[in-house]
Amino acid sequence: MSAEKKHDYHLVDPSPWPIYVSFSCLILAIGSVYYLHSEVSWGMYLGLALLLYGTYMWFRDVVIEAEHQGHHTPVVQIHHRYGMTLFIASEVMFFVAWFWAYFDASLFPSLAIGGIWPPKDIVTFDPWDIPLINTLILLLSGTTVTWSHHALLEGDRKSFIQGLVLTVILGFSFSLLQVYEYQHATFDFAGNIYGSVFYMATGFHGFHVIIGTIFLAVCLMRARKGHFTEKHHFGFEAAAWYWHFVDVVWLFLFAAIYIWGS
């Protein structure tokens, strides 16, 4: 009986990484909860180390399937696009929850905080200082990643890599400025509703910026190794989609929390 492949679909080989990553997440969750109650942190760091190793190995196998084994056919790539679209849609709903909490607290401030928003003891950030600089950084990074994408489509690998380098630098710069901003905040996460909704919304976005920067940095390393072609580059395309999503969310955060909320 012939073992020749007669379809365009990818039947994934058995892999240890899904179950490994699941147990790593479990160890990380248990270790984190234990750390919050006892300040013993080794379990949390062990879970994080196991998770990072499993993630690296799993992603490595996916890259091998796509780049070296040719399993990611046009049909498979279509399904990857559907999956990435649904993933971004689920991320949108995460941010809907944070915006919902923010507008519920700000449009209907309780008497416990004086019936006003922001609460009278809160000194908000000047939206035209670091928040504006970060907005310009993300808008510029959206331009550079688009430039990089179009350069790849046109076969200009030098410009493709240059655009990726600039995007990674801009993403890293955004994170540094946000850390600086948090260090100079006059309010913290605990003890007030303003701090809670502010740090959950902007902090969750900041986490996405870090993930997106890592995503693009991995694409940059792969690009330097000769990966991605004009017709086969979904790994980079997914990173670009994710980065544009992060950009758009920031514009809503900047308008709602930094400008309107101040």
Rosetta silent file (secondary structure, phi, psi, omega in degrees, C-alpha in Angstrom):
SEQUENCE: MSAEKKHDYHLVDPSPWPIYVSFSCLILAIGSVYYLHSEVSWGMYLGLALLLYGTYMWFRDVVIEAEHQGHHTPVVQIHHRYGMTLFIASEVMFFVAWFWAYFDASLFPSLAIGGIWPPKDIVTFDPWDIPLINTLILLLSGTTVTWSHHALLEGDRKSFIQGLVLTVILGFSFSLLQVYEYQHATFDFAGNIYGSVFYMATGFHGFHVIIGTIFLAVCLMRARKGHFTEKHHFGFEAAAWYWHFVDVVWLFLFAAIYIWGS
SCORE:     score description
SCORE:     0.000 S_00000001
   1 L     0.000  129.694 -175.355    0.000    0.000    0.000 S_00000001
   2 L   -72.303  139.133  177.510    1.494    3.324   -1.021 S_00000001
   3 L   -97.495   10.048 -178.191    2.404    5.829    1.698 S_00000001
   4 L   -63.620  137.668 -179.945    2.402    8.675   -0.813 S_00000001
   5 L   -74.093  127.228 -175.448    0.607   11.780    0.415 S_00000001
   6 L  -116.758   19.022 -179.746   -2.557   12.377   -1.594 S_00000001
   7 L  -147.541  169.968 -177.348   -3.870   15.558    0.061 S_00000001
   8 L   -97.327    5.350 -176.643   -2.753   19.076    1.011 S_00000001
   9 L   -89.644  157.422 -179.259   -3.473   18.777    4.722 S_00000001
  10 L  -106.472  110.726  174.579   -0.868   18.358    7.447 S_00000001
  11 L   -89.053  105.835 -171.359   -1.426   15.393    9.744 S_00000001
  12 L   -66.236  135.655  175.980    0.720   16.391   12.718 S_00000001
  13 L   -68.655  152.997  176.434    3.120   13.791   14.079 S_00000001
  14 L   -55.250  135.533 -175.612    2.712   12.791   17.744 S_00000001
  15 L  -133.988  139.391  177.744    4.369   15.421   19.926 S_00000001
  16 L   -80.780  -10.695 -168.098    5.221   15.516   23.660 S_00000001
  17 H   -73.549  -34.882  177.338    5.009   19.316   23.839 S_00000001
  18 H   -58.965  -48.112 -179.400    1.254   19.898   24.287 S_00000001
  19 H   -71.382  -34.346  177.629    1.036   17.753   27.430 S_00000001
  20 H   -62.674  -47.774 -179.748    4.436   19.003   28.613 S_00000001
  21 H   -64.822  -36.183  178.317    3.373   22.651   28.288 S_00000001
  22 H   -60.142  -47.338  179.546    0.058   21.878   30.040 S_00000001
  23 H   -70.005  -30.725  175.568    1.825   20.490   33.100 S_00000001
  24 H   -64.030  -41.925  176.841    4.328   23.368   32.987 S_00000001
  25 H   -63.501  -38.632  178.327    1.429   25.833   33.155 S_00000001
  26 H   -63.395  -45.292  178.292   -0.018   23.889   36.072 S_00000001
  27 H   -62.940  -40.701  178.896    3.295   24.025   37.963 S_00000001
  28 H   -63.447  -42.619 -179.944    3.606   27.736   37.179 S_00000001
  29 H   -65.352  -46.906  179.347    0.073   28.444   38.440 S_00000001
  30 H   -63.183  -43.965  179.229    0.526   26.447   41.653 S_00000001
  31 H   -63.157  -36.937  179.406    3.947   27.999   42.252 S_00000001
  32 H   -68.428  -43.721  178.669    2.584   31.505   41.690 S_00000001
  33 H   -64.017  -41.712  178.743   -0.313   31.020   44.091 S_00000001
  34 H   -63.627  -37.750  178.111    2.026   29.528   46.693 S_00000001
  35 H   -63.684  -39.845 -179.929    4.375   32.493   46.256 S_00000001
  36 H   -65.070  -27.256 -177.758    1.535   34.953   46.888 S_00000001
  37 H   -97.695  -20.342 -173.792    0.710   33.213   50.167 S_00000001
  38 H  -130.456  -11.684 -175.891    4.177   32.328   51.427 S_00000001
  39 L    65.009   18.473  171.966    6.733   34.414   49.471 S_00000001
  40 L   -94.162  114.289 -166.270    8.504   31.173   48.524 S_00000001
  41 L  -103.910   -5.035 -172.251    9.190   31.710   44.824 S_00000001
  42 H   -62.649  -34.644  179.517   11.135   28.677   43.612 S_00000001
  43 H   -64.843  -39.468  178.994    8.005   26.836   42.410 S_00000001
  44 H   -65.172  -44.442 -179.251    6.932   29.804   40.301 S_00000001
  45 H   -69.359  -33.547  176.138   10.358   30.146   38.682 S_00000001
  46 H   -63.969  -46.154  178.677   10.557   26.402   38.069 S_00000001
  47 H   -61.902  -39.862  179.035    7.203   26.459   36.303 S_00000001
  48 H   -64.342  -42.901  179.614    8.263   29.471   34.247 S_00000001
  49 H   -63.303  -43.823  178.390   11.519   27.785   33.203 S_00000001
  50 H   -62.968  -40.185 -179.857    9.701   24.595   32.201 S_00000001
  51 H   -65.710  -44.300 -179.735    7.137   26.602   30.250 S_00000001
  52 H   -63.728  -39.760  178.301    9.747   28.617   28.364 S_00000001
  53 H   -64.539  -46.532  179.900   11.652   25.461   27.431 S_00000001
  54 H   -62.948  -39.269  178.918    8.506   23.696   26.232 S_00000001
  55 H   -63.603  -44.584  179.541    7.409   26.751   24.258 S_00000001
  56 H   -60.832  -46.649 -176.782   10.791   27.016   22.551 S_00000001
  57 H   -66.799  -39.180  179.558   10.859   23.321   21.615 S_00000001
  58 H   -65.683  -47.332  178.305    7.274   23.338   20.359 S_00000001
  59 H   -63.596  -35.427  177.364    7.820   26.428   18.229 S_00000001
  60 H   -59.861  -43.979  179.793   11.071   24.931   16.927 S_00000001
  61 H   -64.333  -37.494  178.815    9.167   21.879   15.689 S_00000001
  62 H   -66.130  -41.374  177.840    6.576   24.081   13.989 S_00000001
  63 H   -62.646  -41.260  178.540    9.311   26.058   12.214 S_00000001
  64 H   -62.581  -43.221  178.136   10.923   22.813   11.036 S_00000001
  65 H   -59.532  -39.735 -176.153    7.555   21.598    9.712 S_00000001
  66 H   -79.694  -46.413 -169.012    7.044   24.850    7.819 S_00000001
  67 H   -88.073  -35.926 -170.944   10.526   25.718    6.609 S_00000001
  68 L  -110.869  -28.382 -177.209   12.292   22.396    6.081 S_00000001
  69 L  -100.762  -11.798  175.860    9.647   19.694    5.706 S_00000001
  70 L    69.922   25.463 -177.641    7.198   21.651    3.532 S_00000001
  71 L   -78.572  -20.571 -176.566    4.116   20.658    5.507 S_00000001
  72 L   -88.341   77.207  179.200    2.581   24.136    5.519 S_00000001
  73 L   -70.853  169.453  176.735    0.921   23.982    2.123 S_00000001
  74 H   -53.929  -36.951  178.399   -1.327   26.807    0.844 S_00000001
  75 H   -65.702  -44.065  178.505   -4.345   24.962    2.262 S_00000001
  76 H   -63.610  -38.658  179.427   -2.688   24.649    5.686 S_00000001
  77 H   -64.847  -34.775  175.553   -1.742   28.326    5.594 S_00000001
  78 H   -60.416  -43.714  179.727   -5.370   29.294    5.010 S_00000001
  79 H   -67.325  -34.736  174.575   -6.321   27.431    8.169 S_00000001
  80 H   -62.669  -38.657  178.267   -3.479   29.132   10.034 S_00000001
  81 H   -65.048  -41.356  175.499   -4.923   32.475    8.951 S_00000001
  82 H   -59.892  -44.246 -178.796   -8.341   31.467   10.266 S_00000001
  83 H   -63.620  -42.744  179.518   -6.742   30.435   13.544 S_00000001
  84 H   -67.222  -36.385  177.674   -4.781   33.675   13.924 S_00000001
  85 H   -62.992  -44.117  179.356   -7.904   35.698   13.122 S_00000001
  86 H   -67.944  -36.007  177.805   -9.880   33.913   15.830 S_00000001
  87 H   -62.371  -45.739  179.173   -6.993   34.297   18.281 S_00000001
  88 H   -64.563  -36.593  176.576   -6.893   38.069   17.739 S_00000001
  89 H   -61.611  -39.370  177.298  -10.694   38.172   18.115 S_00000001
  90 H   -66.661  -34.825  176.795  -10.341   36.460   21.500 S_00000001
  91 H   -67.309  -35.510  175.817   -7.712   39.019   22.483 S_00000001
  92 H   -58.398  -40.983 -178.518  -10.127   41.800   21.543 S_00000001
  93 H   -67.549  -31.624  173.128  -12.609   40.386   24.050 S_00000001
  94 H   -57.496  -48.825 -177.439   -9.929   40.501   26.769 S_00000001
  95 H   -71.359  -28.606  173.247   -9.550   44.214   26.209 S_00000001
  96 H   -57.920  -39.613  179.371  -13.317   44.684   26.038 S_00000001
  97 H   -63.688  -42.995 -179.705  -13.394   43.443   29.629 S_00000001
  98 H   -68.462  -41.095  177.165  -10.777   45.964   30.761 S_00000001
  99 H   -64.859  -38.234  178.544  -12.493   48.842   28.928 S_00000001
 100 H   -60.140  -46.826  179.614  -15.829   47.758   30.375 S_00000001
 101 H   -62.386  -40.502 -178.458  -14.401   47.888   33.893 S_00000001
 102 H   -66.098  -47.458 -177.649  -12.821   51.278   33.244 S_00000001
 103 H   -71.198  -31.561  175.906  -15.933   52.912   31.810 S_00000001
 104 H   -63.211  -41.172 -179.346  -18.168   51.372   34.467 S_00000001
 105 H   -75.535  -32.703 -174.538  -15.997   52.931   37.178 S_00000001
 106 H   -87.193  -36.910 -179.916  -15.507   56.261   35.391 S_00000001
 107 H   -78.554  -26.463  179.826  -18.992   56.920   34.018 S_00000001
 108 L  -128.651   64.152 -177.179  -20.710   55.870   37.239 S_00000001
 109 L   -64.742  135.534 -177.388  -18.231   56.761   40.024 S_00000001
 110 L   -78.578  164.071  178.086  -19.408   55.535   43.415 S_00000001
 111 H   -66.125  -22.681 -179.225  -19.826   57.678   46.506 S_00000001
 112 H   -63.540  -24.867  178.081  -16.920   55.773   48.060 S_00000001
 113 H  -109.844   17.224  175.843  -14.550   57.704   45.782 S_00000001
 114 L    91.159    3.983  178.764  -16.438   60.980   46.063 S_00000001
 115 L    70.459   16.728  179.708  -18.698   60.524   43.056 S_00000001
 116 L  -130.194  160.035  178.105  -16.106   62.009   40.689 S_00000001
 117 L  -138.425  130.856   -4.630  -13.597   60.617   38.167 S_00000001
 118 L   -69.935  160.324  178.489  -10.716   60.498   38.500 S_00000001
 119 L   -54.261  148.429 -170.656  -10.893   60.318   42.316 S_00000001
 120 L   -63.021  -22.625 -179.262   -9.807   63.570   43.945 S_00000001
 121 L   -93.542    8.425 -179.426   -6.651   62.077   45.511 S_00000001
 122 L  -101.510  126.748  173.634   -5.361   60.719   42.178 S_00000001
 123 L  -100.175  108.796 -175.561   -2.795   62.668   40.161 S_00000001
 124 L   -79.772  166.887  177.816   -3.140   61.413   36.584 S_00000001
 125 L   -76.751  148.300  172.697   -0.459   61.313   33.910 S_00000001
 126 L   -74.283  114.450 -175.925   -0.069   64.155   31.458 S_00000001
 127 L   -65.209  -18.760 -176.705   -1.283   62.553   28.197 S_00000001
 128 L   -96.015   14.998  176.925    0.931   64.857   26.117 S_00000001
 129 L  -106.134 -117.096 -178.299    4.142   63.684   27.763 S_00000001
 130 H   -60.484  -41.333  178.558    5.312   60.035   27.742 S_00000001
 131 H   -56.429  -39.740  178.009    1.905   58.655   26.606 S_00000001
 132 H   -67.182  -41.423  177.997    2.077   60.795   23.457 S_00000001
 133 H   -60.515  -43.617  178.820    5.683   59.734   22.803 S_00000001
 134 H   -64.898  -34.220  176.573    4.667   56.082   23.161 S_00000001
 135 H   -63.308  -45.950  178.780    1.770   56.667   20.786 S_00000001
 136 H   -63.431  -37.300  178.675    4.128   58.072   18.160 S_00000001
 137 H   -62.304  -47.028 -177.999    6.513   55.148   18.726 S_00000001
 138 H   -68.466  -38.257  177.042    3.791   52.563   18.129 S_00000001
 139 H   -62.878  -41.019  177.956    2.433   54.385   15.085 S_00000001
 140 H   -66.001  -38.781  179.186    5.943   54.531   13.638 S_00000001
 141 H   -65.623  -34.262  174.579    6.475   50.840   14.406 S_00000001
 142 H   -63.635  -34.050  177.024    3.290   50.018   12.524 S_00000001
 143 H   -68.931  -43.519 -177.203    4.770   51.855    9.552 S_00000001
 144 H   -68.838  -36.313  179.584    8.104   50.027    9.734 S_00000001
 145 H   -71.466  -32.268  175.502    6.529   46.566   10.015 S_00000001
 146 H   -68.304  -41.962  175.070    4.317   47.363    7.002 S_00000001
 147 H   -57.547  -45.590 -179.987    7.398   48.538    5.089 S_00000001
 148 H   -59.942  -43.860 -178.522    9.132   45.300    6.040 S_00000001
 149 H   -63.208  -46.544 -179.455    6.161   43.227    4.843 S_00000001
 150 H   -66.866  -34.115  176.646    5.937   44.968    1.482 S_00000001
 151 H   -63.030  -40.175  178.043    9.708   44.677    1.021 S_00000001
 152 H   -63.772  -43.562 -179.534    9.431   40.903    1.515 S_00000001
 153 H   -61.999  -27.981 -179.748    6.586   40.682   -1.002 S_00000001
 154 L   -94.095    2.612  177.945    8.801   42.490   -3.519 S_00000001
 155 L    79.670   14.837  179.988   11.806   40.259   -2.822 S_00000001
 156 L   -94.880   87.080 -173.923   13.873   43.013   -1.158 S_00000001
 157 H   -69.313  -31.757  179.414   15.347   41.059    1.744 S_00000001
 158 H   -62.374  -48.383  178.768   17.659   43.863    2.846 S_00000001
 159 H   -68.333  -33.900  175.922   14.766   46.270    3.412 S_00000001
 160 H   -57.298  -48.362 -179.737   12.733   43.429    4.909 S_00000001
 161 H   -70.096  -40.493  178.935   15.359   42.866    7.596 S_00000001
 162 H   -61.012  -43.020  178.222   15.940   46.589    8.141 S_00000001
 163 H   -63.419  -38.146  177.647   12.245   47.174    8.725 S_00000001
 164 H   -66.189  -42.155  179.159   12.138   44.312   11.210 S_00000001
 165 H   -59.195  -46.992 -179.784   15.164   45.657   13.086 S_00000001
 166 H   -63.040  -39.796 -179.143   13.555   49.089   13.412 S_00000001
 167 H   -65.084  -42.417  179.160   10.237   47.588   14.569 S_00000001
 168 H   -64.089  -42.020  178.543   11.912   45.508   17.283 S_00000001
 169 H   -62.490  -42.480  179.671   13.870   48.552   18.499 S_00000001
 170 H   -66.178  -40.380  177.642   10.701   50.652   18.625 S_00000001
 171 H   -62.991  -42.651  177.556    8.805   47.946   20.505 S_00000001
 172 H   -64.277  -38.825  179.037   11.596   47.665   23.052 S_00000001
 173 H   -63.735  -40.960  177.582   11.667   51.465   23.420 S_00000001
 174 H   -58.051  -46.410 -178.589    7.932   51.527   24.125 S_00000001
 175 H   -62.916  -40.859  178.841    8.360   48.992   26.942 S_00000001
 176 H   -62.708  -42.604  179.636   11.228   50.953   28.498 S_00000001
 177 H   -67.190  -34.858  178.440    9.196   54.170   28.480 S_00000001
 178 H   -68.595  -38.134  175.223    6.211   52.413   30.028 S_00000001
 179 H   -61.342  -44.166  177.867    8.411   51.057   32.832 S_00000001
 180 H   -60.402  -42.443  179.123    9.716   54.598   33.398 S_00000001
 181 H   -62.038  -46.128  179.958    6.151   55.897   33.475 S_00000001
 182 H   -62.172  -37.853 -179.154    5.054   53.299   36.025 S_00000001
 183 H   -64.489  -24.387 -177.838    8.035   54.100   38.241 S_00000001
 184 L  -105.111   12.990  177.692    6.918   57.734   38.425 S_00000001
 185 L   -72.229  145.413  178.704    3.229   57.067   39.036 S_00000001
 186 L   -92.862    2.182  179.528    1.709   58.659   42.154 S_00000001
 187 L  -134.324  155.638  179.176   -0.753   55.772   42.612 S_00000001
 188 L  -116.251 -174.219 -175.110   -0.327   52.016   42.816 S_00000001
 189 L   -72.887  -40.174 -172.982   -2.380   48.974   41.850 S_00000001
 190 L   -91.491  152.086  169.474   -3.890   48.231   45.241 S_00000001
 191 L    93.703   -9.819  178.586   -6.192   50.316   47.363 S_00000001
 192 L  -153.632  147.674 -176.183   -8.071   52.313   44.715 S_00000001
 193 H   -68.884  -32.955 -179.150  -10.265   51.603   41.709 S_00000001
 194 H   -63.307  -49.000  179.370   -8.393   54.022   39.449 S_00000001
 195 H   -60.934  -38.712 -178.290   -5.066   52.254   39.934 S_00000001
 196 H   -63.162  -51.389 -176.706   -6.666   48.853   39.452 S_00000001
 197 H   -72.593  -32.046  179.482   -8.336   49.601   36.130 S_00000001
 198 H   -64.969  -50.834 -176.043   -5.416   51.735   34.889 S_00000001
 199 H   -72.643  -31.289  176.952   -2.747   49.097   35.497 S_00000001
 200 H   -66.188  -43.833 -177.776   -4.903   46.197   34.304 S_00000001
 201 H   -72.058  -54.103 -177.094   -5.658   47.915   30.980 S_00000001
 202 H   -72.930  -35.431  178.728   -2.274   49.508   30.256 S_00000001
 203 H   -68.041  -40.230  177.483   -0.277   46.709   31.868 S_00000001
 204 H   -64.206  -39.245  175.415   -2.088   44.015   29.907 S_00000001
 205 H   -65.074  -42.332  178.425   -1.387   45.994   26.747 S_00000001
 206 H   -59.497  -37.529  175.946    2.254   46.396   27.789 S_00000001
 207 H   -62.322  -39.512  178.411    2.476   42.618   28.184 S_00000001
 208 H   -66.386  -35.770  177.121    1.163   42.258   24.630 S_00000001
 209 H   -62.975  -42.193  178.652    3.809   44.686   23.389 S_00000001
 210 H   -62.265  -46.514  178.821    6.515   42.531   25.003 S_00000001
 211 H   -61.701  -43.453  179.190    5.078   39.357   23.438 S_00000001
 212 H   -63.641  -37.992  177.869    4.781   41.084   20.069 S_00000001
 213 H   -64.540  -42.182  176.618    8.370   42.342   20.265 S_00000001
 214 H   -63.129  -43.340  178.126    9.594   38.811   21.015 S_00000001
 215 H   -54.500  -49.074 -178.712    7.433   37.508   18.151 S_00000001
 216 H   -70.553  -33.569  178.322    9.030   39.975   15.730 S_00000001
 217 H   -65.402  -38.276  176.008   12.529   39.361   17.137 S_00000001
 218 H   -64.494  -41.513  176.252   12.148   35.643   16.402 S_00000001
 219 H   -60.989  -37.930  178.474   11.030   36.542   12.879 S_00000001
 220 H   -63.761  -44.286  178.505   14.135   38.721   12.573 S_00000001
 221 H   -62.819  -40.380  178.123   16.416   35.844   13.600 S_00000001
 222 H   -66.479  -38.786  179.872   14.675   33.561   11.116 S_00000001
 223 H   -62.545  -38.894  178.957   14.943   36.200    8.382 S_00000001
 224 H   -66.230  -22.835  177.957   18.697   36.429    8.937 S_00000001
 225 L   -89.228    1.489  177.928   18.869   32.657    8.407 S_00000001
 226 L    94.061    6.926  178.054   17.130   32.973    5.057 S_00000001
 227 L   -73.001  164.659  178.582   13.648   31.940    6.143 S_00000001
 228 L    74.846  131.677  174.748   10.483   33.427    4.574 S_00000001
 229 L  -128.646  175.395  179.851    9.847   33.904    0.881 S_00000001
 230 L   -59.688  -31.546 -175.985    7.460   36.054   -1.129 S_00000001
 231 L  -102.481  -12.185 -173.601    4.938   33.187   -1.221 S_00000001
 232 L  -139.410   90.999 -176.459    5.597   31.477    2.100 S_00000001
 233 L  -153.359   37.154 -174.423    5.908   33.749    5.141 S_00000001
 234 H   -63.749  -31.457  178.704    2.868   33.259    7.346 S_00000001
 235 H   -56.366  -44.585  176.973    4.999   33.242   10.532 S_00000001
 236 H   -71.720  -40.105 -179.017    6.018   36.820    9.848 S_00000001
 237 H   -60.508  -40.922  177.913    2.577   37.804    8.561 S_00000001
 238 H   -63.204  -39.628  177.313    0.976   36.606   11.804 S_00000001
 239 H   -63.252  -39.695  179.167    3.472   38.671   13.796 S_00000001
 240 H   -66.101  -42.391  176.266    2.600   41.740   11.699 S_00000001
 241 H   -57.763  -47.760 -178.193   -1.132   41.187   12.262 S_00000001
 242 H   -60.619  -40.533 -178.264   -0.551   40.892   15.988 S_00000001
 243 H   -67.444  -39.643  177.021    1.541   44.064   16.033 S_00000001
 244 H   -65.087  -37.802  175.472   -1.119   46.074   14.206 S_00000001
 245 H   -59.834  -44.833  178.341   -3.686   44.809   16.716 S_00000001
 246 H   -61.318  -39.901  178.272   -1.472   46.033   19.559 S_00000001
 247 H   -61.177  -47.745 -176.840   -1.171   49.429   17.844 S_00000001
 248 H   -64.375  -42.630  178.938   -4.934   49.850   17.468 S_00000001
 249 H   -60.164  -40.166 -179.671   -5.633   48.877   21.078 S_00000001
 250 H   -62.738  -38.574  178.920   -3.121   51.474   22.269 S_00000001
 251 H   -59.570  -40.155  176.851   -4.899   54.216   20.330 S_00000001
 252 H   -67.671  -40.317  177.778   -8.117   53.386   22.210 S_00000001
 253 H   -63.565  -44.500 -179.605   -6.234   53.293   25.524 S_00000001
 254 H   -61.465  -43.705 -178.849   -4.548   56.610   24.836 S_00000001
 255 H   -70.622  -42.611 -172.512   -7.834   58.286   23.920 S_00000001
 256 H   -82.050  -45.965 -172.184   -9.968   56.771   26.686 S_00000001
 257 H   -91.679  -45.809 -174.886   -7.647   56.521   29.685 S_00000001
 258 H   -81.591  -41.596 -177.201   -4.936   59.118   29.169 S_00000001
 259 H   -89.022  -63.334 -177.223   -6.887   61.903   27.427 S_00000001
 260 H   -65.803  -40.869 -174.644  -10.569   61.503   28.339 S_00000001
 261 L   -75.278   -9.731 -178.719   -9.912   59.908   31.730 S_00000001
 262 L   -95.014    0.000    0.000   -7.573   62.650   32.902 S_00000001
